[in-house]
């Protein structure tokens, strides 16, 4: 579950409690950029994308060590060009993706 507060720590919304793909079981990292909220799912080995309002949009990744796959993804960060950096914990690397989830390196 992701909990969103305003600058005064007043609750704005929560999301990720839904069913199926929109449900977050083991969220480990979150980043906001490209008008989406990206959340890494540690044990599901994917990154899920939500709208700024918290609606589920899509996911990418799977378990493994090939490009575009993860083994316990954690930290996320968007750069100023909209690329998403994902810390791929057990593969000991950082992967970079376009805003739609295509692996760059």
C-alpha positions as CSV (number, residue, x, y, z in Angstrom):
1,X,0.0,0.0,0.0
2,X,1.2,3.5,-0.8
3,X,0.0,6.3,1.5
4,X,0.1,9.9,0.1
5,X,0.3,12.9,2.4
6,X,0.3,16.7,1.7
7,X,3.1,19.0,2.9
8,X,1.3,19.3,6.3
9,X,1.1,15.5,6.7
10,X,-2.6,15.4,6.0
11,X,-3.7,12.2,4.4
12,X,-4.6,12.7,0.7
13,X,-5.1,9.1,-0.5
14,X,-3.9,5.5,-0.3
15,X,-3.7,3.0,-3.1
16,X,-2.3,-0.4,-3.9
17,X,-4.9,-2.3,-1.8
18,X,-6.8,-3.4,-4.9
19,X,-7.0,-6.8,-6.4
20,X,-4.8,-8.6,-8.9
21,X,-2.2,-6.5,-10.7
22,X,-3.1,-3.3,-8.9
23,X,-2.5,-4.8,-5.4
24,X,0.9,-4.1,-3.8
25,X,2.1,-6.9,-1.6
26,X,5.8,-6.1,-1.0
27,X,6.4,-2.5,-2.1
28,X,10.1,-1.5,-1.6
29,X,10.6,1.7,-3.6
30,X,8.6,4.6,-5.0
31,X,9.3,7.3,-7.5
32,X,7.2,10.0,-9.2
33,X,7.9,11.2,-12.7
34,X,6.5,11.3,-16.2
35,X,3.0,11.8,-14.6
36,X,3.1,8.3,-13.1
37,X,4.0,6.8,-9.7
38,X,6.3,3.8,-10.1
39,X,6.5,1.3,-7.3
40,X,9.0,-1.6,-7.1
41,X,7.5,-4.9,-5.8
42,X,10.3,-6.6,-4.0
43,X,9.1,-10.3,-3.9
44,X,7.2,-10.1,-7.2
45,X,10.2,-8.9,-9.1
46,X,8.3,-6.2,-11.0
47,X,7.8,-2.5,-11.2
48,X,4.2,-1.3,-11.2
49,X,3.0,2.0,-12.6
50,X,0.1,4.0,-11.2
51,X,-1.5,7.3,-12.3
52,X,-1.0,10.3,-10.0
53,X,-4.4,9.5,-8.6
54,X,-3.4,6.0,-7.7
55,X,-5.1,4.0,-10.5
56,X,-3.2,1.0,-11.7
57,X,-1.7,1.4,-15.2
58,X,0.7,-1.4,-16.0
59,X,3.7,-3.4,-14.8
60,X,7.0,-4.6,-16.3
61,X,9.7,-7.0,-15.4
62,X,9.8,-10.6,-14.2
63,X,12.2,-12.7,-12.1
64,X,15.6,-13.4,-13.6
65,X,18.9,-11.9,-14.5
66,X,18.4,-10.9,-18.1
67,X,17.9,-7.4,-19.3
68,X,14.5,-6.2,-18.1
69,X,14.3,-8.8,-15.4
70,X,14.8,-8.3,-11.7
71,X,15.8,-10.1,-8.5
72,X,14.3,-8.2,-5.6
73,X,14.1,-4.7,-7.1
74,X,14.2,-1.9,-4.5
75,X,15.1,1.8,-5.0
76,X,13.6,3.8,-7.9
77,X,14.4,7.2,-9.3
78,X,13.4,9.2,-12.4
79,X,16.0,11.5,-13.9
80,X,15.2,14.9,-15.6
81,X,14.8,13.2,-19.0
82,X,12.1,10.9,-17.7
83,X,14.3,7.7,-17.5
84,X,13.5,5.4,-14.6
85,X,16.5,3.9,-12.7
86,X,15.8,0.7,-10.8
87,X,18.1,-0.8,-8.2
88,X,18.1,-4.5,-9.0
89,X,19.2,-5.7,-5.6
90,X,20.2,-9.4,-5.9
91,X,21.5,-9.0,-9.5
92,X,23.9,-6.3,-8.1
93,X,23.1,-3.7,-10.8
94,X,21.1,-0.7,-11.7
95,X,18.8,-0.9,-14.8
96,X,17.5,2.0,-16.8
97,X,14.1,2.1,-18.5
98,X,12.2,4.5,-20.7
99,X,8.9,5.8,-19.3
100,X,7.0,2.9,-20.9
101,X,9.3,0.2,-19.4
102,X,11.7,-0.5,-22.2
103,X,15.1,-1.5,-20.9
104,X,17.9,0.8,-22.1
105,X,20.8,-0.6,-20.1
